[in-house]
Amino acid sequence: MLQMCNGSFRELDGAFDFATRYRRACKVPAHLLFQHGEPVFYDLFVPYVVGGGGAGGNKAENKMYAIPMLLENLSNNRARDDSKWTFTSRLFLVDTVSGVPVSAKGGSGGGGGGGGGGDEAGGRSKRPKVVRYLKRVDIRVKMINTRESPEKAGRLYPPVMALEYGEVTDDELENGEEVDFEFAVTYEMDMKEGKKDIEISVGVMSVFAVLWAAMETWSWSRRSGRIAIDPATLVKLVACTCGSLAHIFLCVMFFTSLYWSVPSSISNHYPTNIASVNLVMGCSIARAGVRIVE
């Protein structure tokens, strides 16, 4: 319903598979938007169940939660401070009514024969000058931080739908232009604790890596018969330190990826959070850098 791009039902319904990061963009011919009738407004809800599992034998009660919609065409909704955001609960796909210009009324003294012409002049022309359409849809789902709320592990906050509307003019229709449309589903997770754990792991293990590199350099200098610290010994120390740090980064990447992938593979869902991918990518880049120095 919310997607204007062509595709099979399997591809379009894949956006609503849990934990699937989805993004689909396409171009829609402008003449298709002008062919729409009056706008239809939609209210979206998420069903949920209350009760039905307690010891008191309460019956389960089905309820509906209205999905909040963030209209990003408003300047305050583009601010990072979410306390200034203004939400709505209704959307439309294409609006061909508000862009129809109202013609100037004709003279009222034109006689009885001008009654029909007066109605036509006072009414609306059939063709709109501007059509407003839903340009971008981004359904944002945020996971609850299990460290702050361990009793709510595996739960989600209600989704938020970010909307952006665009306009296509009559001139663009005449030129046969196409307009952009994008539909996305993103999953977010607070990675402050995870990032902090990785930083602590890298910091603690790096100390042992430096100590091991110092012992390795000292052993090498003893075998080489070097008594004092010379430039060659310092170069060897840097090389050994880089090699040890490369192993540290590899261990951190391996166990971090294992920690995120095992629960996901059990539930047949894979991590889609960009922050988690960036953490692993940062370790990969750091490891490549120290390997080059080595």
Secondary structure, DSSP 4 states (H G I P E B T S, - for coil): ----S---HHHHHGGGSTT--EEEEEEEEHHHHHT--S--EE--EEEEEE-SSSTT-PPPEEEEEEPPEEETTSGGGGSS-GGG--EES-EESEE-STTSPBPPPPPTTS-GGGHHHHHHHHSB-SS-SEEEEEEEEEEEEEE--TTT-GGGTT-BPPPEEEEEEEEEEHHHHHTT-EEEEEEEEEEEE--HHHHHHHHHHHHHHHHHHHHHHHHHHHHHHHHHT--S--HHHHHHHHHHHHHHHHHHHHHHHHHHHHHHHHHHHHTT-----HHHHHHHHHHHHHHHHHHHH-
